[in-house]
Amino acid sequence: MRSLKRNQSLVYYAEYGGKVPIYDENGFPTGDEEVIYSDPKPLWVHVTAAQGNAYSSIFGTAVDYTKKLGPVEEDLDIDENTILWVDTSDTTADYDYIVTRVAKGLNATHYAIKKVR
């Protein structure tokens, strides 16, 4: 029932592409690396309601939410390094979720995602 079209939301995801070294203005390596991702791709999938807590501390409000995506019947290249835009469709803004777990089943795959921003 969760895979019905009316229960699906549009989510964008970008796959981890590796790390590239950062160079200074003179062309010398700085020792830092930048993480690169693929271009965001659209995905229609069922997204569960948020589960978790929001609590305040001395450093501000901390949000610890998780959601689940799935079932996904197609074979995607989503792994634990994939970033997602779930609550927003503006892919020029920062991503708001990251995949924390991939559960591949016989007929479908489910993804556990965690809010990062």
MITI-690450 format. One record per residue: residue number from 0; residue in three letters; x, y, z of N, C-alpha, C, O, CB in turn. Coordinates in nm, 2 decimals. Glycine has a CB too. Example, Ala and Ser with C-alpha at 12.3 -4.5 7.8 and 13.67 -1.06 7.14 Angstrom:
2
+-------+------+--------+--------+--------+--------+--------+--------+--------+--------+--------+--------+--------+--------+--------+--------+--------+
| fimar | nupa |    npx |    npy |    npz |   capx |   capy |   capz |    cpx |    cpy |    cpz |    opx |    opy |    opz |   cbpx |   cbpy |   cbpz |
+-------+------+--------+--------+--------+--------+--------+--------+--------+--------+--------+--------+--------+--------+--------+--------+--------+
|     0 |  ALA |   1.32 |  -0.57 |   0.78 |   1.23 |  -0.45 |   0.78 |   1.32 |  -0.33 |   0.78 |   1.42 |  -0.33 |   0.85 |   1.13 |  -0.45 |   0.90 |
|     1 |  SER |   1.28 |  -0.22 |   0.71 |   1.37 |  -0.11 |   0.71 |   1.29 |   0.00 |   0.79 |   1.34 |   0.11 |   0.80 |   1.41 |  -0.06 |   0.57 |
+-------+------+--------+--------+--------+--------+--------+--------+--------+--------+--------+--------+--------+--------+--------+--------+--------+
This chain:
117
+-------+------+--------+--------+--------+--------+--------+--------+--------+--------+--------+--------+--------+--------+--------+--------+--------+
| fimar | nupa |    npx |    npy |    npz |   capx |   capy |   capz |    cpx |    cpy |    cpz |    opx |    opy |    opz |   cbpx |   cbpy |   cbpz |
+-------+------+--------+--------+--------+--------+--------+--------+--------+--------+--------+--------+--------+--------+--------+--------+--------+
|     0 |  MET |   0.08 |  -0.12 |   0.00 |   0.00 |   0.00 |   0.00 |   0.09 |   0.13 |   0.00 |   0.05 |   0.23 |  -0.06 |  -0.09 |   0.00 |   0.12 |
|     1 |  ARG |   0.20 |   0.12 |   0.06 |   0.29 |   0.24 |   0.07 |   0.35 |   0.28 |  -0.06 |   0.39 |   0.39 |  -0.08 |   0.39 |   0.22 |   0.17 |
|     2 |  SER |   0.35 |   0.19 |  -0.16 |   0.41 |   0.22 |  -0.28 |   0.31 |   0.27 |  -0.38 |   0.34 |   0.29 |  -0.50 |   0.47 |   0.09 |  -0.34 |
|     3 |  LEU |   0.19 |   0.30 |  -0.34 |   0.09 |   0.37 |  -0.43 |   0.14 |   0.51 |  -0.46 |   0.20 |   0.57 |  -0.38 |  -0.05 |   0.37 |  -0.36 |
|     4 |  LYS |   0.11 |   0.55 |  -0.58 |   0.15 |   0.68 |  -0.63 |   0.11 |   0.79 |  -0.54 |   0.18 |   0.89 |  -0.52 |   0.10 |   0.70 |  -0.77 |
|     5 |  ARG |  -0.02 |   0.79 |  -0.49 |  -0.07 |   0.90 |  -0.41 |   0.00 |   0.91 |  -0.27 |  -0.01 |   1.01 |  -0.20 |  -0.22 |   0.88 |  -0.38 |
|     6 |  ASN |   0.08 |   0.80 |  -0.23 |   0.15 |   0.80 |  -0.10 |   0.30 |   0.84 |  -0.12 |   0.37 |   0.84 |  -0.02 |   0.14 |   0.67 |  -0.04 |
|     7 |  GLN |   0.34 |   0.87 |  -0.24 |   0.48 |   0.90 |  -0.27 |   0.50 |   1.05 |  -0.27 |   0.41 |   1.13 |  -0.31 |   0.52 |   0.84 |  -0.40 |
|     8 |  SER |   0.62 |   1.09 |  -0.23 |   0.67 |   1.23 |  -0.24 |   0.79 |   1.24 |  -0.33 |   0.86 |   1.14 |  -0.35 |   0.70 |   1.28 |  -0.09 |
|     9 |  LEU |   0.81 |   1.36 |  -0.38 |   0.93 |   1.38 |  -0.46 |   1.05 |   1.42 |  -0.37 |   1.04 |   1.51 |  -0.29 |   0.90 |   1.50 |  -0.56 |
|    10 |  VAL |   1.15 |   1.34 |  -0.38 |   1.27 |   1.35 |  -0.31 |   1.39 |   1.36 |  -0.41 |   1.39 |   1.30 |  -0.51 |   1.30 |   1.23 |  -0.21 |
|    11 |  TYR |   1.49 |   1.45 |  -0.38 |   1.61 |   1.45 |  -0.46 |   1.72 |   1.39 |  -0.38 |   1.73 |   1.41 |  -0.26 |   1.64 |   1.60 |  -0.50 |
|    12 |  TYR |   1.81 |   1.32 |  -0.45 |   1.93 |   1.26 |  -0.39 |   2.05 |   1.28 |  -0.48 |   2.04 |   1.30 |  -0.60 |   1.90 |   1.11 |  -0.37 |
|    13 |  ALA |   2.17 |   1.29 |  -0.42 |   2.29 |   1.30 |  -0.49 |   2.39 |   1.20 |  -0.43 |   2.40 |   1.18 |  -0.31 |   2.35 |   1.45 |  -0.47 |
|    14 |  GLU |   2.46 |   1.13 |  -0.52 |   2.55 |   1.02 |  -0.48 |   2.69 |   1.08 |  -0.45 |   2.73 |   1.17 |  -0.51 |   2.55 |   0.92 |  -0.59 |
|    15 |  TYR |   2.75 |   1.01 |  -0.35 |   2.89 |   1.05 |  -0.31 |   2.98 |   1.02 |  -0.43 |   2.98 |   0.91 |  -0.49 |   2.93 |   0.96 |  -0.19 |
|    16 |  GLY |   3.07 |   1.12 |  -0.46 |   3.16 |   1.11 |  -0.58 |   3.30 |   1.10 |  -0.54 |   3.39 |   1.09 |  -0.62 |   3.14 |   1.22 |  -0.67 |
|    17 |  GLY |   3.33 |   1.11 |  -0.41 |   3.47 |   1.11 |  -0.36 |   3.52 |   1.24 |  -0.31 |   3.44 |   1.33 |  -0.28 |   3.56 |   1.06 |  -0.48 |
|    18 |  LYS |   3.65 |   1.25 |  -0.29 |   3.71 |   1.37 |  -0.24 |   3.82 |   1.42 |  -0.33 |   3.89 |   1.34 |  -0.39 |   3.77 |   1.34 |  -0.09 |
|    19 |  VAL |   3.83 |   1.55 |  -0.34 |   3.93 |   1.61 |  -0.43 |   4.01 |   1.70 |  -0.34 |   3.96 |   1.77 |  -0.25 |   3.87 |   1.68 |  -0.55 |
|    20 |  PRO |   4.14 |   1.71 |  -0.36 |   4.23 |   1.81 |  -0.28 |   4.19 |   1.95 |  -0.32 |   4.15 |   1.99 |  -0.43 |   4.37 |   1.78 |  -0.31 |
|    21 |  ILE |   4.21 |   2.04 |  -0.21 |   4.19 |   2.18 |  -0.23 |   4.33 |   2.25 |  -0.24 |   4.42 |   2.22 |  -0.17 |   4.11 |   2.24 |  -0.11 |
|    22 |  TYR |   4.34 |   2.34 |  -0.34 |   4.46 |   2.41 |  -0.37 |   4.45 |   2.55 |  -0.33 |   4.34 |   2.61 |  -0.34 |   4.50 |   2.39 |  -0.52 |
|    23 |  ASP |   4.56 |   2.62 |  -0.29 |   4.55 |   2.76 |  -0.26 |   4.57 |   2.84 |  -0.38 |   4.57 |   2.79 |  -0.49 |   4.66 |   2.80 |  -0.16 |
|    24 |  GLU |   4.57 |   2.97 |  -0.37 |   4.58 |   3.06 |  -0.49 |   4.71 |   3.05 |  -0.57 |   4.71 |   3.09 |  -0.68 |   4.56 |   3.21 |  -0.44 |
|    25 |  ASN |   4.81 |   2.99 |  -0.51 |   4.94 |   2.96 |  -0.58 |   4.95 |   2.83 |  -0.64 |   5.05 |   2.79 |  -0.71 |   5.05 |   2.99 |  -0.49 |
|    26 |  GLY |   4.84 |   2.75 |  -0.63 |   4.84 |   2.61 |  -0.69 |   4.90 |   2.50 |  -0.60 |   4.92 |   2.39 |  -0.64 |   4.91 |   2.62 |  -0.81 |
|    27 |  PHE |   4.93 |   2.54 |  -0.47 |   4.98 |   2.44 |  -0.38 |   4.87 |   2.37 |  -0.30 |   4.77 |   2.44 |  -0.27 |   5.09 |   2.50 |  -0.28 |
|    28 |  PRO |   4.88 |   2.24 |  -0.27 |   4.78 |   2.17 |  -0.20 |   4.77 |   2.22 |  -0.05 |   4.88 |   2.25 |   0.01 |   4.80 |   2.02 |  -0.20 |
|    29 |  THR |   4.65 |   2.24 |   0.00 |   4.64 |   2.29 |   0.14 |   4.63 |   2.18 |   0.24 |   4.64 |   2.21 |   0.36 |   4.51 |   2.38 |   0.15 |
|    30 |  GLY |   4.62 |   2.06 |   0.19 |   4.61 |   1.95 |   0.29 |   4.46 |   1.91 |   0.32 |   4.43 |   1.81 |   0.38 |   4.68 |   1.97 |   0.41 |
|    31 |  ASP |   4.37 |   2.00 |   0.28 |   4.23 |   1.98 |   0.30 |   4.17 |   1.91 |   0.17 |   4.23 |   1.92 |   0.06 |   4.15 |   2.11 |   0.33 |
|    32 |  GLU |   4.05 |   1.85 |   0.19 |   3.99 |   1.79 |   0.08 |   3.84 |   1.83 |   0.08 |   3.78 |   1.86 |   0.18 |   3.99 |   1.63 |   0.09 |
|    33 |  GLU |   3.78 |   1.84 |  -0.04 |   3.64 |   1.87 |  -0.06 |   3.57 |   1.75 |  -0.11 |   3.61 |   1.68 |  -0.20 |   3.63 |   1.99 |  -0.16 |
|    34 |  VAL |   3.45 |   1.73 |  -0.05 |   3.37 |   1.61 |  -0.09 |   3.29 |   1.66 |  -0.21 |   3.23 |   1.77 |  -0.21 |   3.28 |   1.57 |   0.03 |
|    35 |  ILE |   3.28 |   1.57 |  -0.31 |   3.20 |   1.61 |  -0.43 |   3.08 |   1.50 |  -0.44 |   3.10 |   1.39 |  -0.40 |   3.28 |   1.61 |  -0.55 |
|    36 |  TYR |   2.97 |   1.55 |  -0.49 |   2.85 |   1.47 |  -0.51 |   2.81 |   1.48 |  -0.66 |   2.84 |   1.58 |  -0.73 |   2.74 |   1.51 |  -0.42 |
|    37 |  SER |   2.73 |   1.39 |  -0.70 |   2.67 |   1.39 |  -0.84 |   2.56 |   1.50 |  -0.84 |   2.53 |   1.56 |  -0.73 |   2.61 |   1.25 |  -0.88 |
|    38 |  ASP |   2.51 |   1.53 |  -0.96 |   2.40 |   1.62 |  -0.97 |   2.28 |   1.56 |  -0.90 |   2.26 |   1.44 |  -0.91 |   2.37 |   1.66 |  -1.12 |
|    39 |  PRO |   2.19 |   1.64 |  -0.84 |   2.07 |   1.58 |  -0.77 |   1.98 |   1.52 |  -0.87 |   1.96 |   1.57 |  -0.98 |   2.00 |   1.69 |  -0.70 |
|    40 |  LYS |   1.92 |   1.40 |  -0.84 |   1.83 |   1.33 |  -0.92 |   1.70 |   1.32 |  -0.85 |   1.70 |   1.30 |  -0.73 |   1.89 |   1.18 |  -0.95 |
|    41 |  PRO |   1.59 |   1.32 |  -0.92 |   1.46 |   1.31 |  -0.86 |   1.42 |   1.16 |  -0.83 |   1.46 |   1.07 |  -0.90 |   1.35 |   1.37 |  -0.94 |
|    42 |  LEU |   1.34 |   1.14 |  -0.73 |   1.30 |   1.01 |  -0.69 |   1.16 |   1.02 |  -0.62 |   1.15 |   1.09 |  -0.53 |   1.40 |   0.93 |  -0.60 |
|    43 |  TRP |   1.06 |   0.95 |  -0.68 |   0.93 |   0.95 |  -0.62 |   0.93 |   0.83 |  -0.53 |   0.94 |   0.71 |  -0.57 |   0.81 |   0.94 |  -0.72 |
|    44 |  VAL |   0.91 |   0.85 |  -0.40 |   0.92 |   0.74 |  -0.30 |   0.83 |   0.77 |  -0.18 |   0.80 |   0.89 |  -0.15 |   1.06 |   0.72 |  -0.25 |
|    45 |  HIS |   0.79 |   0.67 |  -0.11 |   0.71 |   0.69 |   0.02 |   0.81 |   0.73 |   0.13 |   0.91 |   0.67 |   0.15 |   0.63 |   0.56 |   0.06 |
|    46 |  VAL |   0.77 |   0.84 |   0.20 |   0.85 |   0.89 |   0.31 |   0.77 |   0.89 |   0.44 |   0.66 |   0.94 |   0.44 |   0.90 |   1.04 |   0.28 |
|    47 |  THR |   0.82 |   0.82 |   0.54 |   0.74 |   0.81 |   0.66 |   0.75 |   0.94 |   0.74 |   0.82 |   1.03 |   0.71 |   0.80 |   0.69 |   0.75 |
|    48 |  ALA |   0.66 |   0.94 |   0.84 |   0.66 |   1.06 |   0.93 |   0.79 |   1.06 |   1.01 |   0.85 |   0.96 |   1.03 |   0.54 |   1.06 |   1.02 |
|    49 |  ALA |   0.83 |   1.18 |   1.06 |   0.95 |   1.19 |   1.14 |   0.93 |   1.12 |   1.27 |   0.83 |   1.13 |   1.34 |   0.99 |   1.34 |   1.15 |
|    50 |  GLN |   1.04 |   1.06 |   1.32 |   1.05 |   1.00 |   1.45 |   1.17 |   1.05 |   1.52 |   1.28 |   1.05 |   1.46 |   1.04 |   0.84 |   1.44 |
|    51 |  GLY |   1.16 |   1.09 |   1.64 |   1.28 |   1.14 |   1.71 |   1.25 |   1.25 |   1.81 |   1.13 |   1.27 |   1.85 |   1.38 |   1.19 |   1.61 |
|    52 |  ASN |   1.35 |   1.33 |   1.84 |   1.34 |   1.43 |   1.94 |   1.40 |   1.56 |   1.90 |   1.49 |   1.57 |   1.81 |   1.40 |   1.39 |   2.07 |
|    53 |  ALA |   1.35 |   1.67 |   1.96 |   1.41 |   1.80 |   1.95 |   1.43 |   1.85 |   2.09 |   1.33 |   1.86 |   2.16 |   1.33 |   1.90 |   1.86 |
|    54 |  TYR |   1.54 |   1.89 |   2.13 |   1.57 |   1.93 |   2.27 |   1.66 |   2.05 |   2.26 |   1.74 |   2.06 |   2.17 |   1.62 |   1.81 |   2.35 |
|    55 |  SER |   1.65 |   2.13 |   2.37 |   1.74 |   2.25 |   2.38 |   1.85 |   2.22 |   2.47 |   1.83 |   2.15 |   2.58 |   1.66 |   2.37 |   2.42 |
|    56 |  SER |   1.96 |   2.27 |   2.44 |   2.08 |   2.26 |   2.53 |   2.15 |   2.40 |   2.54 |   2.09 |   2.50 |   2.49 |   2.18 |   2.15 |   2.47 |
|    57 |  ILE |   2.26 |   2.40 |   2.61 |   2.33 |   2.53 |   2.63 |   2.38 |   2.59 |   2.49 |   2.40 |   2.71 |   2.48 |   2.44 |   2.51 |   2.72 |
|    58 |  PHE |   2.39 |   2.50 |   2.39 |   2.44 |   2.55 |   2.26 |   2.33 |   2.57 |   2.16 |   2.36 |   2.60 |   2.05 |   2.54 |   2.45 |   2.21 |
|    59 |  GLY |   2.21 |   2.56 |   2.20 |   2.10 |   2.58 |   2.11 |   2.01 |   2.46 |   2.10 |   2.02 |   2.36 |   2.18 |   2.15 |   2.62 |   1.97 |
|    60 |  THR |   1.92 |   2.46 |   2.00 |   1.83 |   2.35 |   1.99 |   1.89 |   2.24 |   1.90 |   1.94 |   2.27 |   1.80 |   1.70 |   2.40 |   1.92 |
|    61 |  ALA |   1.88 |   2.12 |   1.95 |   1.94 |   2.00 |   1.88 |   1.82 |   1.92 |   1.82 |   1.72 |   1.90 |   1.90 |   2.03 |   1.91 |   1.97 |
|    62 |  VAL |   1.83 |   1.88 |   1.70 |   1.72 |   1.81 |   1.63 |   1.78 |   1.67 |   1.60 |   1.88 |   1.66 |   1.54 |   1.67 |   1.88 |   1.51 |
|    63 |  ASP |   1.71 |   1.57 |   1.64 |   1.75 |   1.43 |   1.61 |   1.63 |   1.35 |   1.56 |   1.56 |   1.28 |   1.63 |   1.80 |   1.36 |   1.74 |
|    64 |  TYR |   1.61 |   1.37 |   1.43 |   1.49 |   1.31 |   1.36 |   1.54 |   1.20 |   1.26 |   1.65 |   1.22 |   1.20 |   1.41 |   1.42 |   1.29 |
|    65 |  THR |   1.46 |   1.10 |   1.25 |   1.49 |   1.00 |   1.14 |   1.36 |   0.98 |   1.07 |   1.25 |   0.99 |   1.12 |   1.54 |   0.87 |   1.20 |
|    66 |  LYS |   1.37 |   0.93 |   0.94 |   1.26 |   0.89 |   0.86 |   1.30 |   0.77 |   0.78 |   1.42 |   0.73 |   0.79 |   1.22 |   1.01 |   0.76 |
|    67 |  LYS |   1.21 |   0.71 |   0.71 |   1.24 |   0.59 |   0.63 |   1.18 |   0.62 |   0.49 |   1.08 |   0.68 |   0.47 |   1.18 |   0.46 |   0.69 |
|    68 |  LEU |   1.26 |   0.58 |   0.39 |   1.22 |   0.58 |   0.25 |   1.19 |   0.44 |   0.20 |   1.27 |   0.35 |   0.23 |   1.32 |   0.65 |   0.16 |
|    69 |  GLY |   1.09 |   0.42 |   0.13 |   1.07 |   0.29 |   0.07 |   0.93 |   0.24 |   0.08 |   0.85 |   0.30 |   0.15 |   1.16 |   0.19 |   0.14 |
|    70 |  PRO |   0.90 |   0.13 |   0.02 |   0.99 |   0.05 |  -0.05 |   1.02 |   0.10 |  -0.19 |   0.94 |   0.16 |  -0.26 |   0.93 |  -0.09 |  -0.06 |
|    71 |  VAL |   1.15 |   0.08 |  -0.23 |   1.19 |   0.12 |  -0.36 |   1.22 |  -0.01 |  -0.44 |   1.30 |  -0.09 |  -0.40 |   1.32 |   0.21 |  -0.36 |
|    72 |  GLU |   1.15 |  -0.03 |  -0.55 |   1.16 |  -0.15 |  -0.62 |   1.27 |  -0.15 |  -0.73 |   1.31 |  -0.25 |  -0.78 |   1.03 |  -0.19 |  -0.68 |
|    73 |  GLU |   1.31 |  -0.03 |  -0.77 |   1.42 |  -0.02 |  -0.87 |   1.56 |  -0.02 |  -0.81 |   1.57 |   0.01 |  -0.69 |   1.40 |   0.11 |  -0.95 |
|    74 |  ASP |   1.66 |  -0.06 |  -0.88 |   1.79 |  -0.07 |  -0.83 |   1.86 |   0.07 |  -0.84 |   1.89 |   0.11 |  -0.95 |   1.87 |  -0.18 |  -0.90 |
|    75 |  LEU |   1.88 |   0.14 |  -0.73 |   1.95 |   0.27 |  -0.73 |   2.09 |   0.26 |  -0.67 |   2.12 |   0.16 |  -0.60 |   1.86 |   0.37 |  -0.65 |
|    76 |  ASP |   2.17 |   0.36 |  -0.70 |   2.31 |   0.36 |  -0.64 |   2.31 |   0.44 |  -0.51 |   2.41 |   0.51 |  -0.49 |   2.40 |   0.42 |  -0.74 |
|    77 |  ILE |   2.21 |   0.43 |  -0.43 |   2.21 |   0.50 |  -0.30 |   2.28 |   0.41 |  -0.20 |   2.25 |   0.29 |  -0.18 |   2.06 |   0.53 |  -0.26 |
|    78 |  ASP |   2.37 |   0.48 |  -0.13 |   2.44 |   0.41 |  -0.02 |   2.45 |   0.50 |   0.10 |   2.38 |   0.60 |   0.11 |   2.58 |   0.36 |  -0.06 |
|    79 |  GLU |   2.53 |   0.46 |   0.20 |   2.53 |   0.54 |   0.33 |   2.60 |   0.68 |   0.32 |   2.60 |   0.75 |   0.41 |   2.60 |   0.46 |   0.43 |
|    80 |  ASN |   2.65 |   0.71 |   0.20 |   2.71 |   0.84 |   0.18 |   2.62 |   0.94 |   0.10 |   2.66 |   1.05 |   0.07 |   2.84 |   0.83 |   0.11 |
|    81 |  THR |   2.50 |   0.89 |   0.06 |   2.41 |   0.97 |  -0.02 |   2.34 |   1.08 |   0.06 |   2.30 |   1.06 |   0.17 |   2.31 |   0.88 |  -0.09 |
|    82 |  ILE |   2.33 |   1.20 |   0.00 |   2.26 |   1.31 |   0.06 |   2.13 |   1.33 |  -0.01 |   2.11 |   1.29 |  -0.12 |   2.35 |   1.44 |   0.05 |
|    83 |  LEU |   2.03 |   1.38 |   0.07 |   1.90 |   1.40 |   0.02 |   1.84 |   1.53 |   0.05 |   1.87 |   1.60 |   0.15 |   1.81 |   1.29 |   0.08 |
|    84 |  TRP |   1.75 |   1.58 |  -0.03 |   1.66 |   1.69 |  -0.01 |   1.52 |   1.64 |   0.00 |   1.46 |   1.61 |  -0.10 |   1.67 |   1.80 |  -0.13 |
|    85 |  VAL |   1.47 |   1.63 |   0.13 |   1.34 |   1.57 |   0.15 |   1.24 |   1.67 |   0.18 |   1.13 |   1.67 |   0.13 |   1.35 |   1.47 |   0.27 |
|    86 |  ASP |   1.27 |   1.76 |   0.28 |   1.17 |   1.86 |   0.32 |   1.17 |   1.99 |   0.23 |   1.09 |   2.07 |   0.24 |   1.20 |   1.91 |   0.46 |
|    87 |  THR |   1.26 |   1.99 |   0.13 |   1.27 |   2.10 |   0.04 |   1.30 |   2.05 |  -0.10 |   1.36 |   1.94 |  -0.12 |   1.38 |   2.20 |   0.08 |
|    88 |  SER |   1.25 |   2.12 |  -0.20 |   1.28 |   2.08 |  -0.34 |   1.39 |   2.17 |  -0.40 |   1.42 |   2.16 |  -0.52 |   1.16 |   2.08 |  -0.42 |
|    89 |  ASP |   1.44 |   2.26 |  -0.32 |   1.55 |   2.35 |  -0.37 |   1.68 |   2.29 |  -0.36 |   1.74 |   2.29 |  -0.25 |   1.54 |   2.49 |  -0.29 |
|    90 |  THR |   1.73 |   2.23 |  -0.46 |   1.86 |   2.15 |  -0.46 |   1.98 |   2.25 |  -0.46 |   2.09 |   2.20 |  -0.45 |   1.87 |   2.06 |  -0.57 |
|    91 |  THR |   1.96 |   2.38 |  -0.48 |   2.07 |   2.47 |  -0.47 |   2.10 |   2.50 |  -0.32 |   2.21 |   2.55 |  -0.29 |   2.04 |   2.60 |  -0.55 |
|    92 |  ALA |   2.00 |   2.48 |  -0.24 |   2.03 |   2.50 |  -0.09 |   2.09 |   2.37 |  -0.04 |   2.11 |   2.27 |  -0.11 |   1.89 |   2.52 |  -0.02 |
|    93 |  ASP |   2.14 |   2.38 |   0.09 |   2.20 |   2.27 |   0.15 |   2.10 |   2.15 |   0.17 |   1.98 |   2.17 |   0.18 |   2.26 |   2.31 |   0.29 |
|    94 |  TYR |   2.16 |   2.03 |   0.16 |   2.08 |   1.91 |   0.18 |   2.03 |   1.90 |   0.32 |   2.09 |   1.97 |   0.41 |   2.16 |   1.78 |   0.14 |
|    95 |  ASP |   1.92 |   1.83 |   0.35 |   1.87 |   1.82 |   0.49 |   1.87 |   1.68 |   0.55 |   1.84 |   1.67 |   0.67 |   1.73 |   1.88 |   0.49 |
|    96 |  TYR |   1.90 |   1.58 |   0.47 |   1.90 |   1.44 |   0.52 |   2.02 |   1.37 |   0.46 |   2.07 |   1.40 |   0.35 |   1.77 |   1.37 |   0.49 |
|    97 |  ILE |   2.06 |   1.26 |   0.53 |   2.17 |   1.18 |   0.48 |   2.12 |   1.03 |   0.51 |   2.06 |   1.00 |   0.61 |   2.31 |   1.21 |   0.55 |
|    98 |  VAL |   2.16 |   0.94 |   0.42 |   2.12 |   0.80 |   0.43 |   2.21 |   0.74 |   0.54 |   2.33 |   0.75 |   0.54 |   2.14 |   0.72 |   0.30 |
|    99 |  THR |   2.15 |   0.67 |   0.64 |   2.23 |   0.61 |   0.75 |   2.23 |   0.46 |   0.74 |   2.32 |   0.39 |   0.79 |   2.17 |   0.65 |   0.88 |
|   100 |  ARG |   2.13 |   0.40 |   0.66 |   2.13 |   0.26 |   0.65 |   2.05 |   0.22 |   0.53 |   1.95 |   0.28 |   0.49 |   2.06 |   0.19 |   0.78 |
|   101 |  VAL |   2.10 |   0.11 |   0.46 |   2.03 |   0.06 |   0.34 |   1.99 |  -0.09 |   0.38 |   2.07 |  -0.17 |   0.42 |   2.12 |   0.06 |   0.22 |
|   102 |  ALA |   1.86 |  -0.12 |   0.36 |   1.81 |  -0.25 |   0.39 |   1.76 |  -0.31 |   0.26 |   1.64 |  -0.28 |   0.22 |   1.70 |  -0.25 |   0.51 |
|   103 |  LYS |   1.83 |  -0.40 |   0.20 |   1.79 |  -0.46 |   0.08 |   1.72 |  -0.59 |   0.11 |   1.77 |  -0.68 |   0.18 |   1.91 |  -0.49 |  -0.02 |
|   104 |  GLY |   1.60 |  -0.60 |   0.05 |   1.52 |  -0.72 |   0.07 |   1.51 |  -0.79 |  -0.06 |   1.57 |  -0.76 |  -0.16 |   1.38 |  -0.68 |   0.11 |
|   105 |  LEU |   1.43 |  -0.90 |  -0.06 |   1.41 |  -0.98 |  -0.18 |   1.35 |  -0.90 |  -0.30 |   1.39 |  -0.92 |  -0.41 |   1.33 |  -1.10 |  -0.15 |
|   106 |  ASN |   1.25 |  -0.82 |  -0.27 |   1.17 |  -0.75 |  -0.37 |   1.19 |  -0.60 |  -0.37 |   1.15 |  -0.54 |  -0.47 |   1.03 |  -0.79 |  -0.36 |
|   107 |  ALA |   1.23 |  -0.55 |  -0.26 |   1.24 |  -0.40 |  -0.25 |   1.35 |  -0.36 |  -0.15 |   1.41 |  -0.44 |  -0.08 |   1.11 |  -0.34 |  -0.21 |
|   108 |  THR |   1.39 |  -0.23 |  -0.16 |   1.49 |  -0.18 |  -0.07 |   1.43 |  -0.07 |   0.01 |   1.35 |   0.01 |  -0.04 |   1.61 |  -0.13 |  -0.15 |
|   109 |  HIS |   1.47 |  -0.06 |   0.14 |   1.43 |   0.05 |   0.23 |   1.55 |   0.13 |   0.27 |   1.66 |   0.07 |   0.28 |   1.35 |  -0.01 |   0.35 |
|   110 |  TYR |   1.54 |   0.26 |   0.30 |   1.65 |   0.34 |   0.34 |   1.61 |   0.41 |   0.47 |   1.50 |   0.47 |   0.48 |   1.68 |   0.44 |   0.23 |
|   111 |  ALA |   1.70 |   0.41 |   0.57 |   1.68 |   0.49 |   0.69 |   1.76 |   0.62 |   0.67 |   1.88 |   0.61 |   0.62 |   1.74 |   0.41 |   0.82 |
|   112 |  ILE |   1.70 |   0.73 |   0.69 |   1.76 |   0.86 |   0.67 |   1.76 |   0.94 |   0.80 |   1.67 |   0.92 |   0.88 |   1.70 |   0.94 |   0.55 |
|   113 |  LYS |   1.86 |   1.03 |   0.81 |   1.86 |   1.11 |   0.94 |   1.88 |   1.26 |   0.90 |   1.95 |   1.30 |   0.81 |   1.99 |   1.07 |   1.02 |
|   114 |  LYS |   1.81 |   1.34 |   0.97 |   1.81 |   1.49 |   0.95 |   1.95 |   1.54 |   1.00 |   1.99 |   1.51 |   1.11 |   1.70 |   1.56 |   1.03 |
|   115 |  VAL |   2.01 |   1.63 |   0.91 |   2.14 |   1.68 |   0.95 |   2.13 |   1.83 |   0.96 |   2.22 |   1.89 |   1.02 |   2.24 |   1.65 |   0.84 |
|   116 |  ARG |   2.03 |   1.90 |   0.91 |   2.02 |   2.05 |   0.92 |   1.88 |   2.08 |   0.95 |   1.85 |   2.20 |   0.96 |   2.06 |   2.11 |   0.78 |
+-------+------+--------+--------+--------+--------+--------+--------+--------+--------+--------+--------+--------+--------+--------+--------+--------+
